[in-house]
Amino acid sequence: RNFFSGDSALSIAVSSEIDDISKVAASQTGVEGDGEIARQLADLQNALLMNGTQSTFNQYYTAQVTQLGLQTAKAEANAKDRDLIATAMDDQRQSVSGVSLNEEAAEMVKYQKAFDAASRIMTVIDDMLDTIINSMGRAGR
């Protein structure tokens, strides 16, 4: 007897041959308790029923899980590759734009030091002029 009808996971259903549980429990030999149904169920383990009668339930399940694992690994590798490409493109864009925070900070320190040096020179010149004008006296006296 066929326990199920349908040709895919979407259309699988209990077969119309199985009207009630009494038909399932009855042995094909008609002898109650002979274990015929248990033997038939055990035989399903090695029966080639999946993939167009090319594989067992276990082989089919293993193939599906393996395929899912491979697709997952491929998707993860693709995501990682795309992330690396995006990072490289961003780095390249920033190098073309010429803006580097480290370089800008170094330039700022350099200009600050130049400003400090110029300020000191101006202070020295101011002190010299003050000394000349106020301490040396007036010319012609």
Disulfide bonds with the S-S distance in Angstrom:
none
